[in-house]
Amino acid sequence: MKKAMFVLFLLVFCFIGLANAQEKGKFRVGLDLGYTVPSAGGGGILYYLEPKYNIQENMNIGLRIGGATMARDVVYIQSTDDATGKLSANGIIALTYDYYFKKPGSNFAPFIGAGLGWARFGSFEVDTTIDPDDYGTLSTNSAIAPMIRAGFEARKFRLGLDYNFIPKSDLVNLQGDVIGTSANSYLGIAIGFYVGGGKWRN
């Protein structure tokens, strides 16, 4: 995970140039699809819909609506064994901010961004050989979810990495005892496109 975070921040600094981006006062809508890397291990897919408004030529604000479907590991407190957990859907809605770095005359625009939102956890199933009475459910079904991201846009194409900081959840059995923890944070790797937003200005 440290390597993934290094790549995320490397994107920020590799392409910093003169700031110059899209037209101020224009709306745009993006659609992203990608792969998730949960901090606890495993993987899955992500999907984002993101309408935005360009508050300046080199920055915009938006609303990210989407989610992730993942298979990931669960760490048990009362057992030395790990188990595989399946999260059917992890929905997120977040306010976002992006800042663009663009050289004059180029359609290539690196960006950095951040967001703050609300994550809602879906149903959780545990695949393990322990006593069925120990099958657990998450102690909470929602949490505040900060996010950071970086990437680049080329014309209407977009590639980005984002890291979603979501608090861990306790796994509770039928008797109400905590039997494990579920790490909810994940790295997202997404490609997509957007429409609208005006033209990149030179």
N, C-alpha and C positions, 0 to 999 in steps of 0.2 A: 504494500500500500504506500510506503514511503516513495517508491519509485514512481508510482502513479501520480502522487502529489507533486513530485519534482517535474514530471512532464507537464502537468497543468500549469505550474508557474513559469516553466521555461517558455511556453507559448507567449506568455505576457511580455517577456523581455527580448525575444529574438527579433521581433519585427517592429519595434517601436520606431516611429518616424514622425513626420509632420502630421499633426492631427487635422483631418479633413474628411468628412463623411457625407451622409445623406442630407436631403433637404429638410430644413427646419419646418415644423408645422405639418408634416405628412404622417399619415397612418400606414402601417404595414401589418401583415399577418404571416407568421412563420409556422411551419409544421416540421417536426423533427421525429426521427425514429432511430433507435440505437440499442446498445447493449449495456447492461449494468454489471458492476463488480461489487458485490456486497462486502463490507469490511469484515464480516464473519466468515467469508468464503462462499463459493457458489457462483451463480450467475443468473441472468434473465434478460428481459427486454424492457425498453422504456418507450414512451410516446408522449410528445408534448405538442400542444397547440398554444401559440403565444401571440396575441395581438399587442402591438406597440405603438407608441407615439413619439416622434422625434422632437424632443424639447430643444435641442440644438443640432447643428450640423454634424457633431461628433458624439452625440449621446442620445439615448432614448430610455423611456420607462415603459414597462409593460406588465401584463398579467399572464403568468404561465399556468396553464391548466393541463394536467396530465397525470401520469402514474407510471408504475413499474410492476412487472410480474416477475417474481424471483423464486428460485430454489436456493436455499442457503443453510448453513450449519447453525445448530443450536448448542450452546455449552451448558451442560447440566451441572448443578451445584452438588447434588447428592449422589452423583455417579461419576465414575472416571471415564465413562464412555461418551462419545459425541453422538448426536443424532441429526438426521437431515430433516429440516423443516421446509414446508412449502407455504409461501404467502401468496394467496390467490390474486390480490391486488393491493397496491400501495398508492392511493390517490393523493395528489398534491396540488394545491392552489397557492400561488406565491406572487407577490409584487417583485418586479425585477428592475435592474438598472444596468445598462451596458455603456461602456466608453470605447470608442473606436480610434485606431491609429491608422492613418492612410497617407501614402505619399501622393503628391499631385500627379495626375496623369495615369494613375493606376486604378484598376477595379479590385485590387486585392486589399482587404481591410482587416487586420488583426483586431481583436477586441478583448477586453476583460469585463467582468460583470459580477454582480452579487444579487441576492434576493432573500426575502424573508417571507415564509409562508406557513401553511398548516398542512400537516400530513395525516392522513387517516389510514389506519391499517385494516386490511381485509381479513378474511377467515384464515386460520392457521391450523395446519395439520402436521402431526409429528409421525415420522416413519421410524419406529424403533421396536426393539424386542422386549422392552421393559413391561412391567405389569400394566395392563390396560387402565387400572385406576390412576396411574401416573400420567396418562395422557393429559396434556396441559392446554390452557388457553392463555392468551396475553392478558396481563393485568390492566392494560389501557389500550384504547383503540384509536388514540390520536395524540399529536404532539406538535409543538412549534418546530419548524424545520428551516434553519438558515441554509444558504447555498452560496458557493462561489463558483465561477466558471471563467474559461478563456477559450479562444479559438480564432477562427478567421472566416471571413466571407469573401467570395469571389463571384462577382456579378450577383446572381440570385441564389447561388449555392452557399451552404453554411456547414461548417464542421466545428464541433465544440466538445469540450470536456467540462463536466460539472461535478462538484462534490457536494453531497447533501448531508448535512450534519443533523441526524435524527437521534434523540436519546434512546438508550437501551430500554427494553421492556422486560419485566419479570414474566416467567412462565409459571402459571399456577395450576396445580392439579385439582381434582374433583373435591378434595378435602380442604381446599383453600391454602395449601402449603406451597411456598415457592420452591420449585424443583429445578429451575434453570433460568437462564437469561437469553434474550434474543437481541443481537446487535442489529440496529435498523439503518445505520448510515450506509451510503453506497456511492461509488463513483459511476458516473454516466458518460458514455462515449456515443455521441449522436451525430448523424448527418441529416440534412434537410434542405429546405428551400423556403423562400418567402415571396410574397406578392405585395405590391404597393411600396410605399415609402419614398417615392420620388427617385430621381437619378443621383448616382454618386457624383458629387461636385468636384471639379479639379482645382 
